[in-house]
Amino acid sequence: MKTVNKMTNDNKKEIEMLYELIAKIETKDECRALFEDLCTYKEIDAMAQRLYAAKLLMDGTTYEQIIEKTGISSATLSRVSKCVKYGSGYQTMLNKEKRKA
């Protein structure tokens, strides 16, 4: 099974093309249209839920409160928490959003 974290030679070019395309999005409407074509509603909902959980974690909300507010599973929340602590995507994008507000 292929994963995004471990790109193989078979799919690296396609994944890079996806990242480049997403980086060229200029408006929320363009973003919505692309994601509606690429993803199911459930996939978009799951990504939104993870992003909201990351925001809540960064704001100091407890695991229990996040699970209660979002209905996210503890396993998914644990993964989000690891990414918030050791990754850069959530931190970069949510801090960028804070600066705009």
PyMOL commands that set and color helices and strands:
alter all, ss='L'
color gray80, all
select helices_A, chain A and resi 12-23+28-38+41-58+63-70+74-86+89-100
alter helices_A, ss='H'
color red, helices_A
deselect
rebuild
show_as cartoon
